């Protein structure tokens, strides 16, 4: 997975913001969402995003996997990332 061309990622104090320059739509992400999107922006897969969540936050594997799956599903539907 990777960010679609024309999507800007900016880190903020509270996480990150994604801006779809094509439509003007933006997504505000919390810290966990920012970790996931940064992993995807680097060209890493879902498993790498899960591992980063496990390393950075007090969360179990099942919850991390579910969170990554849900966020990536939403981003694919919004055409922010390409599978």
Secondary structure by P-SEA (a helix, b strand, c coil): ccccccbbbbbccccbbbbcccccbbbbbcaaaaaaaaaaaacccaaaaaaaaaacccccaaaaaaaaaaaaaaaaaaccccc
